């Protein structure tokens, strides 16, 4: 028994899929302590869009540390935080015509979701919230009430109230989801009260990689306006350029009332979690929502450096250029392997749906790992292989990793027949 199995809680999960001890990482390559290298199609669950040990961000962090600058400051004013706020507002929000105030809630994305829920209920003075089936918003109690995955919800140990889950638009193609929601809101026999907010992932990630589409998002925005409901966009995993634009809702041309963002916002895998809120919603009293690590200055340094790197290298364009490589490969090399396979995605977030082939997804993760690719499962029954490499991955390693996935899937399919 190794030291992890001996002393670490049974709650650990990813290590069970990748049973080695990692030691080094650079860009899209992770290396274990025995020197074996792996192409990373996982990117720290979306926290490493700019790659492992990005040189530019690392340099900024080292400089900051060597100068003995302040590291922890709660919500006291500090230069690193000021620099981040100035850059984010002027280089990210204003060029997109977005007017948001920033609420720092670190360290995790779930913290941002909790704050957003709390604020929405405070503003609208209504307890209920709508969310889509197939969503994942976090594992703390409020975020978990939104999350629809049965196994995750079961871990709460108590009933999870005040959330109504709406069928996602892909679940029943013949159903007009927006019309269904409007019927709920207007029917005096629906039994469901008007909510404070509708929380949506523009691209459902852990639900199985489902882009919801610009038309749906636009209609949802219109419906929320019509019925005085706040629209909260959860961009924690699919934001920070993963979709090919900095915010995943940009293609739809909508402006959510509240946005939660985290993961790759931290630039270097450091904890940085943020709630963006329209100024008129900022009715918090001082200290009404807080957190000890909301003033992690290293995270602000890394986040600003990550944004600088993103703009300097035009990472959204980089993603848009690589998207066709993945799309074409999946359509020409993966789909023909078995008629039961489906593929979905956008930008550098893709899923290979193996729901119709029992046991294949789990076996595929293991086979990919043995062959040098790290990827995870998502979706119903965890039957979707999710491909989510760092955005800076070289085309050579992107194609190499995809070919490893193909060869691994051929092996798995042979065993599943």
KEBA-699093 format. One line per field, with one value per residue (C-alpha): residue number from 1; x, y, z. Coordinates in nm, 4 decimals, decimal comma. Example, Ala and Ser with C-alpha at 12.3 -4.5 7.8 and 13.67 -1.06 7.14 Angstrom:
residues 2
pos 1 2
x 1,2300 1,3670
y -0,4500 -0,1060
z 0,7800 0,7140
END
This chain:
residues 417
pos 1 2 3 4 5 6 7 8 9 10 11 12 13 14 15 16 17 18 19 20 21 22 23 24 25 26 27 28 29 30 31 32 33 34 35 36 37 38 39 40 41 42 43 44 45 46 47 48 49 50 51 52 53 54 55 56 57 58 59 60 61 62 63 64 65 66 67 68 69 70 71 72 73 74 75 76 77 78 79 80 81 82 83 84 85 86 87 88 89 90 91 92 93 94 95 96 97 98 99 100 101 102 103 104 105 106 107 108 109 110 111 112 113 114 115 116 117 118 119 120 121 122 123 124 125 126 127 128 129 130 131 132 133 134 135 136 137 138 139 140 141 142 143 144 145 146 147 148 149 150 151 152 153 154 155 156 157 158 159 160 161 162 163 164 165 166 167 168 169 170 171 172 173 174 175 176 177 178 179 180 181 182 183 184 185 186 187 188 189 190 191 192 193 194 195 196 197 198 199 200 201 202 203 204 205 206 207 208 209 210 211 212 213 214 215 216 217 218 219 220 221 222 223 224 225 226 227 228 229 230 231 232 233 234 235 236 237 238 239 240 241 242 243 244 245 246 247 248 249 250 251 252 253 254 255 256 257 258 259 260 261 262 263 264 265 266 267 268 269 270 271 272 273 274 275 276 277 278 279 280 281 282 283 284 285 286 287 288 289 290 291 292 293 294 295 296 297 298 299 300 301 302 303 304 305 306 307 308 309 310 311 312 313 314 315 316 317 318 319 320 321 322 323 324 325 326 327 328 329 330 331 332 333 334 335 336 337 338 339 340 341 342 343 344 345 346 347 348 349 350 351 352 353 354 355 356 357 358 359 360 361 362 363 364 365 366 367 368 369 370 371 372 373 374 375 376 377 378 379 380 381 382 383 384 385 386 387 388 389 390 391 392 393 394 395 396 397 398 399 400 401 402 403 404 405 406 407 408 409 410 411 412 413 414 415 416 417
x 0,0000 0,1450 0,1408 -0,1578 -0,3729 -0,2575 -0,3242 -0,5387 -0,9168 -1,1132 -1,2758 -0,9850 -1,0951 -0,8744 -0,5741 -0,7736 -0,7819 -0,4178 -0,2345 0,1143 0,2991 0,3470 0,6547 0,6993 0,4757 0,5334 0,2790 0,0672 0,3007 0,2919 0,5720 0,5598 0,8401 0,9575 1,0056 0,7031 0,5338 0,1652 -0,0214 -0,2660 -0,6216 -0,7527 -0,5853 -0,6437 -1,0209 -1,0041 -0,7755 -0,4719 -0,5847 -0,2430 -0,0582 0,1528 0,4250 0,3596 0,6896 0,5410 0,3145 0,5848 0,8243 0,5743 0,5148 0,8861 0,9510 0,6674 0,7860 1,1477 1,0438 0,8724 0,5434 0,2260 0,0719 -0,2401 -0,4615 -0,8268 -1,0080 -0,7635 -0,6327 -0,3109 -0,1188 -0,1517 -0,5278 -0,5502 -0,3464 -0,5705 -0,8921 -0,7639 -0,6524 -0,9652 -1,2010 -1,0123 -0,8763 -1,1409 -1,4767 -1,4838 -1,3725 -1,6710 -1,9110 -1,9614 -2,0213 -1,9718 -1,8513 -1,6138 -1,6679 -1,3720 -1,4786 -1,1793 -1,0672 -1,3022 -1,5665 -1,8237 -1,7584 -1,8587 -2,1769 -2,2693 -2,2220 -2,4220 -2,7131 -2,7068 -2,7042 -2,9803 -3,2105 -3,1283 -3,1994 -3,5240 -3,6461 -3,7441 -3,5936 -3,6378 -3,3873 -3,4136 -3,1329 -3,1049 -3,0900 -2,7397 -2,5749 -2,2823 -2,2229 -2,0165 -2,0129 -2,0923 -2,4503 -2,5957 -2,4045 -2,4945 -2,8627 -2,8190 -2,6108 -2,8279 -2,5947 -2,7587 -2,4381 -2,3115 -2,6445 -2,6603 -2,3411 -2,5152 -2,6880 -2,9814 -3,2590 -3,1534 -3,4315 -3,5371 -3,4144 -3,6372 -3,4550 -3,5720 -3,5107 -3,2060 -3,2877 -3,1026 -3,2980 -3,6285 -3,5693 -3,9431 -3,9927 -3,9603 -3,7752 -3,8305 -4,2027 -4,2081 -4,0444 -4,2854 -4,5771 -4,4451 -4,4190 -4,7660 -4,9770 -5,1482 -5,1583 -4,7910 -4,7154 -4,3859 -4,3218 -4,1281 -3,7579 -3,5017 -3,2606 -3,1948 -2,8433 -2,7008 -2,3751 -2,3616 -2,1778 -2,2623 -1,9287 -1,9655 -2,3137 -2,1514 -2,0251 -2,3399 -2,3120 -2,6559 -2,6339 -2,6735 -3,0441 -3,1343 -2,9256 -3,0801 -3,4314 -3,3473 -3,2166 -3,5401 -3,7520 -3,5606 -3,6079 -3,9789 -4,0402 -3,7940 -3,5577 -3,1820 -2,9750 -2,6606 -2,4013 -2,1649 -1,8444 -1,6212 -1,5016 -1,5924 -1,4808 -1,1305 -1,1230 -1,2095 -1,4949 -1,2970 -1,4064 -1,3152 -1,6722 -1,8631 -2,1805 -2,0230 -2,1380 -2,4992 -2,4521 -2,6196 -2,5258 -2,5957 -2,6870 -2,4273 -2,1310 -1,9269 -1,5715 -1,2821 -1,0475 -0,8261 -0,8863 -0,6126 -0,3699 -0,1319 -0,3630 -0,3759 -0,7110 -0,8930 -1,2708 -1,4793 -1,8411 -1,9234 -2,2411 -2,4268 -2,3683 -2,7352 -2,7289 -2,4490 -2,6644 -2,4302 -2,3664 -1,9980 -1,8818 -2,2151 -2,0304 -1,6609 -1,3796 -1,0318 -0,8537 -1,0380 -0,7253 -0,4664 -0,2288 -0,0311 -0,3532 -0,4065 -0,0512 -0,0977 -0,4469 -0,3299 -0,0294 -0,2585 -0,4805 -0,1766 -0,0575 -0,4061 -0,4223 -0,0606 -0,0906 -0,4564 -0,5510 -0,9150 -0,7897 -0,5534 -0,8506 -1,0584 -0,7724 -0,7407 -1,1130 -1,1389 -0,8501 -1,0402 -1,3768 -1,2457 -1,0548 -1,3534 -1,5898 -1,3565 -1,1572 -1,3733 -1,7350 -1,6684 -1,5336 -1,8819 -2,2287 -2,3181 -2,0631 -2,1608 -1,9316 -2,0058 -1,8139 -1,6891 -1,3515 -1,1230 -1,3990 -1,5148 -1,6888 -1,6922 -2,0270 -2,0142 -2,3446 -2,4630 -2,1561 -2,1655 -1,8312 -1,6472 -1,5843 -1,4277 -1,2106 -1,1127 -0,9841 -0,7617 -0,6429 -0,5657 -0,3683 -0,1648 -0,0876 0,0117 -0,2992 -0,4772 -0,8506 -1,1550 -1,5158 -1,8322 -2,2031 -2,4788 -2,3278 -1,9851 -2,0050 -1,8573 -1,4827 -1,4080 -1,1216 -1,0041 -0,6337 -0,4526 -0,5385 -0,1718 -0,1188 0,0954 -0,0787 0,1698 0,0752 -0,2931 -0,2901 -0,0697 -0,3040 -0,6091 -0,4454 -0,3723 -0,7394 -0,8354 -0,6017 -0,7138 -1,0791 -1,0160 -0,8726 -1,1657 -1,4268 -1,2705 -1,3114 -1,6686 -1,8074
y 0,0000 0,3408 0,6399 0,7929 0,4840 0,4466 0,7990 0,9869 0,9761 0,7365 1,0425 1,0772 1,0115 1,1155 0,9262 0,6054 0,6627 0,7668 0,5456 0,6932 0,9641 1,2725 1,4891 1,7301 1,9129 2,1549 2,2980 1,9956 1,7235 1,5632 1,3318 1,0756 1,0003 0,7108 0,9411 0,8380 1,1292 1,1808 1,4197 1,6102 1,6158 1,7058 2,0417 2,0286 1,9930 2,3126 2,5099 2,5063 2,6614 2,8262 2,5023 2,3675 2,6035 2,8699 3,0572 3,4049 3,3592 3,1787 3,4668 3,7175 3,4987 3,4521 3,8244 3,9001 3,6438 3,7574 4,1122 4,0021 4,1511 4,0920 3,7468 3,7381 4,0391 3,9302 4,2194 4,4892 4,7003 4,5759 4,6601 4,3185 4,3234 4,6799 4,5841 4,2855 4,4862 4,7592 4,5109 4,2969 4,5917 4,7751 4,4884 4,2179 4,3711 4,7125 4,5910 4,3538 4,6260 4,4634 4,6669 4,4492 4,4989 4,2331 4,0267 3,8179 3,4948 3,2581 2,9877 2,7685 2,8001 2,6652 2,9706 3,1912 2,9929 3,0145 3,3912 3,4299 3,2297 3,4232 3,7568 3,6621 3,5608 3,8763 4,0980 3,9336 3,8265 3,4869 3,1536 2,9476 2,8993 2,7241 2,5127 2,2653 1,8900 1,7738 2,0650 2,0704 2,3770 2,2517 2,0290 2,2685 2,2691 2,5561 2,4664 2,1018 2,1886 2,3133 2,0154 1,7402 1,4390 1,1823 1,0475 1,3951 1,4944 1,1780 1,2828 1,5799 1,3609 1,6030 1,7147 1,9780 2,2290 2,5427 2,4404 2,3347 2,1400 2,2004 1,9473 2,0588 2,1517 1,8489 1,5991 1,6256 1,7741 1,7919 2,0027 2,3805 2,4248 2,8006 2,7602 2,4906 2,7267 3,0054 2,7673 2,6854 3,0559 3,1508 2,8454 2,8977 2,5188 2,4476 2,4326 2,6120 2,9689 3,2275 3,1932 3,4547 3,3327 3,0887 2,9410 2,8036 2,6687 2,7920 2,4671 2,1810 2,0178 1,7525 1,6852 1,5263 1,8204 1,9835 2,3314 2,4840 2,7111 3,0830 3,0700 2,8980 3,1422 3,4439 3,3163 3,2388 3,5929 3,7331 3,5103 3,6116 3,9793 3,9294 3,7631 3,9587 3,6656 3,7087 3,5169 3,3669 3,2268 2,9681 3,0092 2,8397 2,5558 2,6686 3,0312 3,1770 3,1094 2,7385 2,7910 3,0165 3,3410 3,4584 3,4127 3,1172 3,3252 3,5846 3,4111 3,4522 3,8272 3,8188 3,9918 3,7796 3,9604 3,7626 3,5573 3,3105 3,2471 3,0566 2,7693 2,9070 3,2619 3,1774 3,1549 2,9043 2,6665 2,9070 2,9645 3,2661 3,2795 3,5750 3,6860 3,9486 4,1378 4,4235 4,7376 4,7763 4,4309 4,5193 4,5509 4,3595 4,4988 4,5136 4,1660 4,0041 3,7472 3,6844 3,4292 3,4135 3,3542 3,6063 3,8212 3,5742 3,8181 3,5468 3,4467 3,8049 3,8215 3,4932 3,5877 3,9208 3,7544 3,4884 3,7564 3,9379 3,6120 3,5481 3,8872 3,8925 3,5478 3,5833 3,2589 3,2733 3,2710 2,9897 2,7862 2,8638 2,7460 2,4153 2,3426 2,2164 1,9764 1,8085 1,8232 1,6720 1,3991 1,2960 1,2968 1,1139 0,8872 0,8230 0,8127 0,5451 0,3059 0,2241 0,3459 0,3782 0,6555 1,0227 1,3265 1,6828 1,9931 2,3400 2,5115 2,2780 2,1093 1,7838 1,4663 1,1151 0,9730 0,5981 0,5658 0,2996 0,0823 -0,0284 -0,0126 0,1400 0,4856 0,3583 0,1154 0,3898 0,6204 0,3382 0,2400 0,6019 0,6414 0,3292 0,4666 0,8118 1,0338 1,1698 1,2267 1,2061 1,0895 1,2953 1,2803 1,0340 0,7232 0,8791 0,7410 1,0361 1,0732 1,4440 1,5938 1,9190 1,9876 2,3072 2,5705 2,6224 2,2572 2,2196 2,0925 1,8040 1,6846 1,7542 1,5242 1,2712 1,2639 1,2236 0,9315 0,7673 0,8074 0,6451 0,3485 0,3060 0,3113 0,0441 -0,1802 -0,1116 -0,1720 -0,5067 -0,6134 -0,4775 -0,6669
z 0,0000 -0,0946 0,1377 -0,0411 0,0029 0,3617 0,4825 0,2319 0,2497 0,0303 -0,1278 -0,3716 -0,7291 -1,0224 -0,8876 -0,9278 -1,3038 -1,3281 -1,0739 -1,0970 -0,9042 -1,1192 -1,0750 -1,3665 -1,6107 -1,8964 -2,1368 -2,2425 -2,1132 -1,7674 -1,6520 -1,3721 -1,1282 -1,3477 -1,6445 -1,8524 -2,0279 -2,0991 -2,3280 -2,1081 -2,2430 -1,8970 -1,8195 -1,4451 -1,4962 -1,7000 -1,4674 -1,6960 -2,0236 -2,0679 -1,9971 -1,7154 -1,5910 -1,8520 -1,8782 -1,8944 -1,5933 -1,3977 -1,4513 -1,3113 -1,0056 -0,9364 -0,9645 -0,7240 -0,4685 -0,4816 -0,3939 -0,0694 -0,1838 0,0148 -0,0344 0,1824 0,2464 0,2806 0,1078 0,2085 -0,0762 -0,2366 -0,5510 -0,7174 -0,6711 -0,8040 -1,1100 -1,1800 -1,1435 -1,3741 -1,6381 -1,6230 -1,6492 -1,9238 -2,1325 -2,0910 -1,9983 -2,1662 -2,5117 -2,4976 -2,3884 -2,0476 -1,7332 -1,4272 -1,0738 -0,9414 -0,6286 -0,5156 -0,3460 -0,3773 -0,3745 -0,5828 -0,8507 -0,6065 -0,3880 -0,6795 -0,7373 -0,3691 -0,3706 -0,6916 -0,5492 -0,2260 -0,4059 -0,6514 -0,3681 -0,1771 -0,4776 -0,5861 -0,2430 -0,3825 -0,2711 -0,5874 -0,8674 -1,2053 -1,3529 -1,6376 -1,6084 -1,6953 -1,5168 -1,2755 -1,0597 -0,7653 -0,4583 -0,1733 -0,0540 -0,2551 -0,5699 -0,5167 -0,5054 -0,8633 -0,9759 -1,1230 -1,1034 -0,8739 -0,7202 -0,6371 -0,4835 -0,2753 -0,1006 0,0589 0,3151 0,3395 0,1031 -0,1491 -0,1847 -0,3756 -0,7219 -1,0126 -1,2821 -1,6367 -1,9190 -2,1165 -2,4782 -2,6186 -2,4070 -2,5940 -2,9400 -3,0003 -2,6860 -2,7044 -2,3764 -2,3569 -2,4191 -2,1505 -1,9001 -1,9909 -1,9355 -1,5885 -1,5103 -1,6341 -1,5498 -1,2145 -1,1764 -1,2486 -0,8774 -0,9355 -0,8233 -1,0205 -0,9336 -0,8418 -1,1069 -1,3870 -1,3681 -1,6916 -1,8305 -2,1929 -2,2625 -2,0285 -1,9561 -1,6870 -1,8245 -2,1291 -2,3405 -2,4758 -2,6308 -2,5731 -2,8758 -2,9390 -3,0212 -2,6951 -2,4923 -2,6638 -2,6044 -2,2430 -2,1957 -2,3391 -2,1164 -1,8035 -1,8926 -1,9538 -1,6177 -1,4000 -1,3456 -1,3107 -1,5648 -1,4129 -1,6544 -1,5059 -1,7067 -1,4521 -1,6740 -2,0248 -1,9919 -2,0261 -2,4028 -2,3922 -2,6422 -2,8762 -2,7092 -2,3602 -2,2333 -2,3709 -2,4088 -2,6397 -2,9589 -2,8470 -2,7975 -2,4557 -2,1309 -1,8222 -1,5017 -1,3076 -1,4304 -1,2287 -1,3465 -1,1941 -1,2877 -1,5692 -1,4537 -1,2011 -1,4917 -1,3388 -1,1581 -0,8641 -0,6896 -0,8288 -0,8256 -0,9318 -0,9504 -1,2110 -1,1285 -1,2886 -1,0780 -0,9842 -0,8232 -0,5835 -0,2710 -0,0416 0,3051 0,4058 0,5087 0,4248 0,2134 0,2647 0,2631 0,4129 0,0817 -0,1330 -0,1216 -0,2521 -0,4206 -0,5998 -0,7713 -0,8855 -1,0216 -1,2095 -1,3298 -1,4716 -1,6338 -1,7805 -1,9309 -2,0699 -2,2257 -2,3637 -2,5355 -2,6560 -2,8161 -2,9200 -2,7500 -2,8718 -3,2315 -3,1394 -3,0185 -3,3250 -3,5454 -3,3602 -3,3357 -3,6974 -3,6350 -3,3535 -3,5276 -3,8508 -3,6685 -3,4579 -3,7546 -3,9952 -3,7633 -3,4561 -3,5768 -3,8438 -3,5800 -3,4524 -3,5457 -3,1769 -3,1141 -3,1018 -3,0817 -2,9690 -2,8874 -2,9622 -2,9366 -2,7417 -2,5406 -2,7017 -2,5972 -2,7399 -2,6304 -2,5645 -2,3796 -2,6213 -2,5569 -2,1901 -2,0109 -2,3041 -2,1578 -1,8372 -2,0285 -2,2722 -1,9985 -1,8740 -2,2215 -2,3122 -1,9922 -2,0603 -2,4056 -2,2832 -2,2828 -1,9758 -2,0237 -1,8002 -1,8226 -1,7943 -1,8658 -1,7892 -1,6382 -1,6927 -2,0452 -2,2338 -2,2836 -2,2438 -2,4443 -2,2900 -2,3581 -2,2621 -2,5209 -2,6035 -2,7029 -3,0118 -3,3245 -3,3282 -2,9800 -3,0379 -3,3409 -3,1621 -2,8636 -3,0861 -3,2656 -2,9290 -2,8412 -3,1718 -3,1289 -2,7679 -2,8729 -3,1373 -2,8649 -2,6312 -2,9004 -2,9863 -2,6225 -2,6004 -2,8987
END
